[in-house]
């Protein structure tokens, strides 16, 4: 049997070259944070570099670009035009875009430098399809590039940056063509014994400096699984999809050690404590079937995850329909999981005036509701609903607590 992952990736790259003269494909990737939108256009052709360069030429066919739009009141306007700092033809900058507050990340999984790590040699062209990610930051209304990110084991055709997510000072980048046979967290990156098994890389920022924090692999990594095809990040919880994983398990933490459902797909949940990552869960569809490609897309918000299965075949409609039917080939489905991650951390401190200050370390841009009750069984009274800022820190003052005991909790509304 041919290496199907390689075939699919090569086919996509060929298609990109064929249609590259036809259109910029503006809107191929999109992201939003508050009043800011980022839009990718992988076939845009300017040879400009950096921020707000010359858009009025077509001297780098298929180099790609990203555009930043902002809203004032009900009016939208373009704020920035972003290009790679090492713009080249046919690298498709803008393949993935993601934004959190004033930090935007734009990737190109076809970038061809052999550099590794942060801010390496961008002028190298020895590793076609190694991939790269570019971090842009905003000060006021001005954008600038802050970092150029590469895999710590960058190699040809690894497709680093195939998927991307940012949350506060953390970025995760998927490389679904990476070839190591390592499993779990921070394993051996130096071999190529599992072609297209895939990997994900976590980077964190201290001040203005980025560094790699973790190298993640599937707990059952084997060749052609495409781990890293999708990623999602919310605070200290990370979700990674592997659309070509082959187990016939269903639900949460089933048997990973079989290959009885070819390309059914899986997703893996990782959590962070301090600076250390570990795998928390192995997720499969509740109606796992061969070829469903579960994990092709992923989203996280607080403790909730949504995972797409592009080729799921049920003819059901709406919510919780009949999953056992397979009469609608490639109809597709989405699955919602709850209870993921470490949960928000709520701290209670006396304010010195008879009240309390409640501090919650939550996920950036996620709404949280603070509730109070006279007993652990309720009834629960809503005190406040706040959306966590980019730092994740939410504070609330309870200046009139009950004279007897009180219990506090947070929920997502």
N, C-alpha and C positions, 0 to 999 in steps of 0.2 A: 504493500500500500504506500502511496506517496506521502511525503510529509505535508499533510493538509494545511497546517498552520502556515508553513512557508509558502505554499501555493496561494492561499488566500491573501497573504500580505503582498506577495509579488504581483498578484493580479491587481490589487488595489493600486499599487505604485504604477503599474503599467497604465491603468485607467487614468490616473492623475496626469501622466504625460500626454495621453491622447487628447484629453479635453482641455489641457492647459491653455491653449490658444483661444478657447471659446469664451471664457467668462472668468471673473474674479472669484465667483462663488462666495460673495459676501453673505454672512449669516450661517456659514457652515458650522460655526461654534459660537455659543453665546454664554454670557454670565451676567449676574446682576447682584449688587450689594447696595442697599439703600437707594439713593437717587443716582447711582452710577451703573451704566451698562457697558460691557465690553463685547465687541463683535469681531470674530475672525473672518479673514478672507484669504484662503490658502493659495489661491491662484493669482493674486494681485502681482503686478509685474515690475514695480519700481525698483531701482537699485539703491534707493535711499537707505540710510542706516540710522538707528537710534530713534529719537523723538522729533516729530514734526519736520521731517526732511522733505525733499522735493518729490511730490507725488506725480509730477507731470512728465514721466517718461516710462517707457516699457523696456528697459534695458536689462532686466533680470527676470526672465520669464519664469513664472511660477514661484517666485521667491516668497510671496505671501506678506500679509500685513494684518494689523489689528487696529480697531478704532474704538475710542472711548467717548461715550456720550453721557451728558449729565442733565438732570432736570432741575429747573428753577420754577417753583410753582407748578404750573401745568405745561410748561414749555421745555422742550428738549433741544440741546445744541451739542455739536461735536466739540470735545475738549482736547483731544489728542489723537495723533496718527503715529502708531508704533510700528517699528521695524526691528529686525534682528540687528545686533551690533556687528554681525559678520554676514550680512545679507549676501546670498548667492542664489543663482537660478535653481529652480526645482527643489527647494528645501521645504516649501509649504509651511512657512511660519504662520501661526494662527490655527494650527490643527486642533489645539485645545486652548481654551481661555478660561481663567477662573479669577475671582476677585473677592477680597475680604477687606472692607474699609478702604484704606488708601494703599493697599498692596494688590497688584495685579500680576498674574503669571501667564505668560504666553509660551507655547511649546511648538517645536517642530520635530517630529519623530524621524524625519529624513535628514536632519543636519549631519554633516560628515566629518566633524573634528574627532580626533582620537584622544582629545583631552579628557582628564578625569577630575572629579571633585568640583570645587568652586573657583570661578574666575581663572580657569586654565587657558591654554593656548588656543584661541579661536581661529587662527589663521591656518591651522592644520587641516588637511583634506584627506586623511588616510583611512577613514572609517565610515564609508557611506552607510547611511541609515542608522548610525549610532544613536542620534537624537540628542536634543538639548532643550533646556528651559531657560527663560529669561524673566527675571524679576524686575518689575517696575514699581516705583513708589511715587506718591503724590505729596507735594508740599504746597498747600494753598490750592492753586489751580494748575500748578506746573508738575509735569511728570518727568522722571529720569530713570535710567536703568540702574538698579542697585546690585544685581548679581547675574552671573552666567553660570548655570548649573549643569553638571554632567554626572553620569553614573560613576561610582567609585571603581567599576570594572568595565568601563566603556569599551564597546566593541562593535564592529560592523553588524548591521541589521538587528541590533537589540531593540530598536524602536523606543528608546527612553523618551518619555514625554507623550507616549500614545494616549495616556490619560493623566489628569492633573486635578488637584484640589488644594485649596488653601483655607486655613482657619487661624486667624490671628497671626502668630509668629511661627506657624508650622505649615510646611508644604509637603505633600506627598505626590510622587510621580511614578506612574506605572511604565514598565518596559516589558511588553508581552512577548518580545522576541528574545529575551535574555536566556542564556543556555546553561546556567549552573544547575547541578543536581542537589545543591544544598536544600535543607528543609528548615522551616521555622525562622528564628530571628538571629541575624548576624552570623550566618553560617559561612562556609568556605565559598568565596566568590571566584576562586581562581581556576575553576575547571569549566569545561564546556561539554559535560557528559549527558545533558538533558536538553536537547535542542528545543527552543521555543517553549520551555517550561514557564518562563516569565518571572518577573520580580517586581518589587515596589521599593522605593527609596524615600526615607523621611528626612527632611532638612528642617532645621530650626534656626531662628535668628536671635542673636544677642546684640542689642544695640542696632548697628547697621551691618553686622557680620553674620553670614550664613555658614553653617557647617552641616555635614551629614550626621544624623543621629541614629539611623537604623537602616538595615538592609533586610527586607522581608521576603520570605518565600512561603509557598503553600506547605502545610504540614504533611501533605501527601504528594509532593512535587515529583512529577515525571515529565517526560518529553511531550511537547505539543499541547500543553494545557492552557497556554495563553493567560496565565496568572498576571494580573495587572491590566487586563483589557479595560476595566473600569475601576475607578477609585472614588471614595467619598470620605470626607473628614468633618468631624464636628467635635471641637474641643480635644479631649484625650481619647476619642474613639475613632477608629479607622476601619473602613470596609473596602475589601479588594475582591473584584470579580475575576473568575477564571472560566471563560465560556466553553472551553474545550475539555474541561474535566469530565471524567467518564464514570463516576460512581453512580449506582442506582439507588443510593440512600435517599431518604425523604426527611424533611423537617430539619431539626437542630441536632448537631453532634451525632449523626448516624455513622454507619460503617464507611470509612473512606477507602478501605483496602480492597476494592474490587473495581473492575473496568467493564461492567455489564450494561452500561447505558452510554454509548459513544456520543461525545459532545453534548451531554445533558447540561453540563455547567454547574458551577458552585460559587459560593462567596465565603469569604473568611473575615472574621471580626477580630481586630487587634485593639488592645487597650494599653494606655500608658500610665505608669505610676512613677512620678518623678521624671527621670530620663529613660526609664526602662520600658520596653514594649514586650507584650506577650500575646499569644493568640487566645482569645476568649471563646470563640465559637466557630463552628463549621456549618454553613447554611446550605440547604438544598430546597428545591421546590417541594411543595406538598404532593405534587403529582409528577414527580420526576419521570422524564421520558427521553429517549435518545434524540439528539438533534435539536433540543429545545433552546440551547444557548442561554440558559439561566445565568445571570451575571453580566449580560451585555451592557447594562446600564445600572447605576446605583445612586442613591441619595440618602443622606443622613441628616437628622435634626434631633438633637438631644438623644433620647434612648430609642428612637424610631428609625427604621431603615425601610427603604423601598427598593426592590430589586426587579429588573425587567428580564423577561424571557422572550426573545424576539420571535422564536419559531414554535412556541407552545401552540397546540392544535385544537383546544376545546372550542366548541361553538357557543359556549355560555356567554351571557352578557351581564354587565353590571357587577355587583358585589357578591362573592361567595356562591358563584354559579356552579353547575355540575362540572367537576374537573376530570371526570373519568371518560368523557367523550373525546374522540380524536378525529372528528369529521370536518374540521376547518383548518386545513394545513396552513401553518405560518400565521395564524390569527394573532398570536402573541398574548402575553399576560404580564401582570405585575403582582408582586407579593409583598405584603407588609409584615415586618417583624417588630416586636416591641421588647423592652427590657434589656437593651444592649448597653454596653459601656459600664463605667464605674458608678454612674449616677452623680448628680450634683452634690457638692460638699457644702453643707449648711453649718455655719458657726454662729454661736450666740454669745454676746458679750454685754455685761451691764453698762449702761451709759452714764452712771453716776447720779442720775436723777430719778431713779425708780423704774426706768424703762430699760429696753434692750435694743442693741444694734445687731441686726441679722445680716450676715454676709454669706453670699452664695457664689461659689466658683463654678460657673456653668459653661455652656458652649456659646461662643460668640454668635450674636444675631439670632438667638433662640429665645422665645418668650417664656417666662417663668411666673408662676403664681405662688405667692406666699400665703399660707393659710394657718389659722390658729384654732385650737379646740381645748375645752376644759379637761378632756380625757383622750386617751389614745384612740378610742373608738368614735370620737366626735361628740357633737356635730361640729363640722369644720366651717369656720368663717373666713371669707376671703379678705385679706388685709391689703394686698397690692398685687398688681400685675405689671411686670417690667420686662423689657427686652434687654438681654445681656449685651453690653458693648463689646468692642473687639477684644478687650482684655479678658472678657468673661466674668468680671467681678460685678455683682449686683449687691447693693446695700439698701437696707430698709430699717427705719426706726419705729419701734413699737413703744410709743411714749405713754400709753395707758394700758399696760398689761393687767389682767385680772389679779385680784389680791391673793387668790389661791394659786394652785399650780396651773401651768399652761403648757400645751404641746404645740410645736411648730413643724410644718412640713412644706415642701415645695412640690408642685405638680406643673405639668405643661398643659396650658388651657387648650 
